[in-house]
Amino acid sequence: MRKNLKQGVVTSGDIKQGMAIMADLISSYGDAYWPFFEHLEKELAKRKTRSERLADFRERQGYQ
């Protein structure tokens, strides 16, 4: 992760790693970290392509 940040590039993987850290912090210390989790979640959603969003919906709904 540090390599990417030095180059000014934040990948979707970096965001997911941050979300995992925030989830642990929320579980351990409460909702004070929730806004950070939401921010990362929204950023990740922005990066998803249209086809990824449709595939995610279909998967949740049980479509093939």
N, C-alpha and C positions, 0 to 999 in steps of 0.2 A: 504494500500500500504506500509506503513512504516514497518509493521510486516514482510512482505516478504523481503524487502530490508535488514533488519537487519539479516535475515537468508541467505542472498546472493542469493535469488531466485527472479527473475523478471518474472512475468507471462505475458501471452498474454494480459490479462486484464490490467495489469500495462502499457504495451506498448500502448494499445488503449487509456487509460486515458492520457498518455503523448501526444499522437497525438491530442487528443481533446484540450489539453492545447496549443499545438503549433498552431493549427488551429485558436484558439482565438487570440493568440499573432500575428499571421500573419495578421489576419483581422484588428487588432487594430494598429499594429506598422509597418506593411510592410514585405517585403520579407527577411529581415535580419535573420528571424528564419526558413526560408524555408529549409536550409540544415539539420537542426535538425529534421524537419518533415520527410524529405526523408530518413534520417538514421533510424528513428523509423519504417517507412513504409517498408523498406527493411528488417529490423530485423523481423517484423511481418510476412512478406512473407516467410522468411526462415523457420519459424516455422510451416507453413501450411503443412498438409500432401498432398500427391498426390491426394487422393480422394477429399479433400476439394478444391484443386485447380481445379479439373475437375468439381466439383459441381458448383463452382463459375462461371466457364466459361459457363457451360450449362445454368445457371440462366441468365447471361448477354445476351446470344444468344437466349433465349426463348425456350430452350430445356427442356424436362421433365426428 
